[in-house]
Amino acid sequence: MGLIAFYPVYYAVDISLYQTQFLKKTAFVGLAQYTRLLTSPDFLRALGTSLVYALGSLALTLPLGMGFALLLNRPIRFKAAFRTILIIPWTLSQTVVGLLWLWLLNPSYGPIKYVLDEAGFGQFLFLSSPDWALPILVLVNTWMTFPLPMILFQAALQTVPQDLYDSAKIDGCTAWAGFWRITLPFIQNSVMATAIMTTLHFFNMVTLIYVMTGGGPLETTQTLSVRVFLDAFANFKVASAAAVGIVIFLLNIVFSLFYIRVLRRGDLY
Amino acid sequence: MASRKARTRRLDVLTYGLLGLGCVMALAPIVWGLLTSFKLESNVALYPPQWVPNPVTFEHYSDLLTSKEVLRVFFNSLVLAGGTILLGLLVASPGAYAAARFRFRGKNAILLTILVTSMIPGISILIPIFLLAIRAELLNSYVFMILVYGAWLVPQAIWFIKGFVEVVPRELEEAALIDGCSLPGAFWRITLPLIQPGLAAVAILFFVFVWNDFLIGAVLTNREEMRTVQVGLLRTIQDIGIFWGQFMAYAMLATAPILVAFLFLQKRFVEGLTRGGVKG
């Protein structure tokens, strides 16, 4: 098992140490690939884009997921129906989500353009705008991902004993303070684990961005993972793609180590 | 006391309002896609947009469902999903059983390794997998793709099913052993039926992953008749140009199986998410 899974990793490292031409290794170049990467402004920009995309999405999905989880945890009717509908965006594929939103955001015929026009906004370029493409992608990503933290948090919230709140209420604790002082500390492991898991997911995402912008305009949405995909499978710069892939892998390891520590510290389930 | 009641009331109104708003936001893009799929292509590119299709047409759906290429693409994804579920359960359930029940040297190390493998980012190892497929002439192969999907998903499935095996009372299996059942027999007759909900949840997660995957399908196929659903959906645009009415119909068809599976098997689905999710 381990061998099957790790061989490709070894192979990727191996390729990244060579010069390649159309999928063939030509010469051993050692770490030259990496030194070139680390000094290339393109790479650093992609790294920055990845960080903005991942952390921006994180900053929106987690609070949104937590908000809906808290709402769903109140004693209300139609709870199951609300939850079912809210999960639906998460079940869609990134390809479908990308196409749906491309169509919604269509700069000539889209309903969102219509609403903006009616509201009196001027010309808006949507995904063709270098300033707006990345924020829009973050929003679309949030739309499709928030159900995951929502479900995970909802499950975690059910483990918080009710009597903690009861005694806090007697002490005059407000709901807001109750959330920060009781709820959050009680489920912090789950929150941490979810945060790291979704961050990894965002770092590694390709399809949604590829479908919606292909990394453009002017490479403003080219994250590291999109760059790997384009370099390897469109531009056939395999070695440099492999090297970027390894960098992503290292980033993942850093996050994962963190994750395992969180898992070990507390019993989540 | 009255003010408290009023506050609860206000809070309720707020809760329903926000949840309702959330549901509208969640559904609106899908509804817009659905509406578009019933419009004549000539009514799609209108400004201001035509909100309700008039006339309603089913031509996009009938075109797609009678197209050999489209049917083939759906068939491919079905085969891949089915194969992956079969292979995955076949490998993961005995693996999970061993992990839950047996003590052996290096068990923790192996389990941790399995967990770590599931954290290897897909995009990083796609290149070596692609090169491997080229070298071994395994592009466009069901078997190879199922192996790749399986390798991707089995580690998580092992952790997930392990949790289900652990709650099956050991005494039940021991009783079967005393009655002359072999160990594999006890696993097959006692444990497997009891962990069925777990297996179902894993199967659904596998199905969703394979059906919704674009990356692996795009990289490991280059012949049109071997494309998966998501690849087919996107490549149609690149091949024939953009016809939003038809695309939205295609996107809806590509989504339907997942949505149906989700609506009918929701409980298992959510279970799979919460437990499988946290374990990696």
Contacts between the chains, C-beta under 8 A, distances in Angstrom:
chain1	res1	chain2	res2	distance
A	1	B	95	7.9
A	1	B	113	7.9
A	1	B	114	6.3
A	1	B	117	7.4
A	1	B	154	7.5
A	1	B	155	7.5
A	2	B	110	7.4
A	2	B	113	4.8
A	2	B	114	7.2
A	2	B	117	6.6
A	4	B	151	5.6
A	5	B	117	3.8
A	5	B	120	6.6
A	5	B	151	6.2
A	5	B	155	7.3
A	6	B	117	7.1
A	7	B	128	7.8
A	8	B	125	4.0
A	8	B	128	4.0
A	8	B	129	5.5
A	8	B	132	7.3
A	9	B	120	6.2
A	9	B	124	7.4
A	9	B	125	6.1
A	9	B	128	7.6
A	11	B	128	3.8
A	11	B	131	7.3
A	11	B	132	7.3
A	12	B	124	6.0
A	12	B	125	6.0
A	12	B	127	6.0
A	12	B	128	4.7
A	15	B	127	6.9
A	15	B	128	6.8
A	15	B	131	7.2
A	23	B	131	6.2
A	23	B	134	6.6
A	67	B	18	7.6
A	68	B	18	8.0
A	68	B	19	7.4
A	68	B	22	6.0
A	71	B	15	5.2
A	71	B	18	5.8
A	71	B	19	5.5
A	72	B	19	7.4
A	74	B	11	7.6
A	74	B	12	7.8
A	74	B	15	5.3
A	76	B	12	7.0
A	76	B	15	5.8
A	76	B	16	6.9
A	76	B	19	7.7
A	82	B	19	4.7
A	82	B	22	7.7
A	82	B	23	6.3
A	84	B	263	7.1
A	84	B	266	6.2
A	85	B	23	4.4
A	85	B	26	5.7
A	85	B	27	6.3
A	86	B	19	7.7
A	86	B	22	5.6
A	86	B	23	6.3
A	86	B	26	5.5
A	87	B	262	7.4
A	87	B	266	7.9
A	87	B	270	7.5
A	88	B	26	5.7
A	88	B	27	7.0
A	88	B	30	7.1
A	88	B	259	7.2
A	88	B	262	7.5
A	89	B	26	5.2
A	89	B	29	7.9
A	89	B	30	7.9
A	91	B	208	6.7
A	91	B	255	7.9
A	91	B	258	5.2
A	91	B	259	6.4
A	91	B	262	4.9
A	92	B	30	7.6
A	92	B	212	7.5
A	92	B	255	5.9
A	92	B	258	7.4
A	93	B	211	7.4
A	93	B	212	3.5
A	93	B	213	7.7
A	93	B	214	6.8
A	93	B	230	5.4
A	93	B	254	6.9
A	93	B	255	7.4
A	93	B	258	7.6
A	94	B	212	7.3
A	94	B	214	6.4
A	95	B	212	7.7
A	95	B	214	4.9
A	95	B	230	4.3
A	95	B	233	5.6
A	95	B	234	5.6
A	95	B	251	7.9
A	95	B	254	7.6
A	96	B	230	7.7
A	96	B	233	7.3
A	96	B	251	4.7
A	96	B	254	6.0
A	96	B	255	5.5
A	97	B	29	8.0
A	99	B	33	7.8
A	99	B	233	7.3
A	99	B	234	7.8
A	99	B	247	6.1
A	99	B	248	7.7
A	99	B	251	5.4
A	100	B	29	4.7
A	100	B	30	6.7
A	100	B	32	7.3
A	100	B	33	4.8
A	100	B	248	7.8
A	100	B	251	6.6
A	101	B	29	6.3
A	103	B	32	7.2
A	103	B	33	6.6
A	103	B	36	6.6
A	103	B	244	5.6
A	103	B	247	7.7
A	103	B	248	6.7
A	104	B	29	5.5
A	104	B	32	6.0
A	106	B	244	7.8
A	108	B	45	7.3
A	108	B	47	6.5
A	109	B	44	7.3
A	109	B	45	5.1
A	109	B	46	6.6
A	109	B	47	5.2
A	109	B	49	5.9
A	110	B	49	7.3
A	111	B	32	6.2
A	111	B	49	5.2
A	111	B	51	7.9
A	114	B	47	7.3
A	114	B	48	5.3
A	114	B	49	5.6
A	143	B	25	7.3
A	143	B	26	7.8
A	143	B	29	7.5
A	148	B	273	6.9
A	148	B	277	6.9
A	151	B	270	5.8
A	151	B	273	5.3
A	151	B	274	6.0
A	151	B	277	7.8
A	152	B	273	7.3
A	152	B	274	6.0
A	152	B	277	5.7
A	152	B	278	6.8
A	155	B	274	4.3
A	190	B	278	7.0
A	193	B	278	5.5
A	194	B	277	7.7
A	194	B	278	7.7
A	197	B	277	6.8
A	197	B	278	7.8
A	197	B	280	7.6
A	200	B	119	6.8
A	200	B	121	7.3
A	203	B	121	7.1
A	204	B	121	4.3
A	204	B	122	6.0
A	204	B	123	5.4
A	206	B	123	5.6
A	206	B	215	6.0
A	207	B	214	4.5
A	207	B	215	6.1
A	207	B	230	7.8
A	211	B	214	7.9
A	211	B	234	6.4
A	225	B	121	7.5
A	225	B	123	4.7
A	228	B	123	5.2
A	228	B	124	7.2
A	228	B	126	8.0
A	228	B	127	7.4
A	229	B	123	6.3
A	229	B	126	7.8
A	229	B	215	7.5
A	232	B	126	7.3
A	232	B	127	4.8
A	232	B	130	7.2
A	233	B	130	7.4
A	233	B	218	7.5
A	233	B	219	6.1
A	238	B	127	6.2
A	238	B	131	7.3
A	241	B	127	5.8
A	242	B	127	5.2
A	242	B	128	7.5
A	245	B	121	7.6
A	245	B	123	6.3
A	245	B	124	3.7
A	245	B	125	7.5
A	245	B	126	7.9
A	245	B	127	6.0
A	246	B	124	6.6
A	248	B	121	5.3
A	248	B	123	6.5
A	248	B	124	5.4
A	249	B	120	6.7
A	249	B	121	5.8
A	249	B	124	4.5
A	252	B	119	6.1
A	252	B	120	7.4
A	252	B	121	5.0
A	252	B	124	7.8
A	253	B	119	7.8
A	256	B	116	6.9
A	256	B	119	4.6
A	259	B	119	7.7
A	259	B	280	8.0
A	260	B	112	7.7
A	260	B	115	7.6
A	268	B	278	5.4
A	269	B	163	7.2
A	269	B	275	6.6
A	269	B	278	6.4
A	269	B	279	8.0
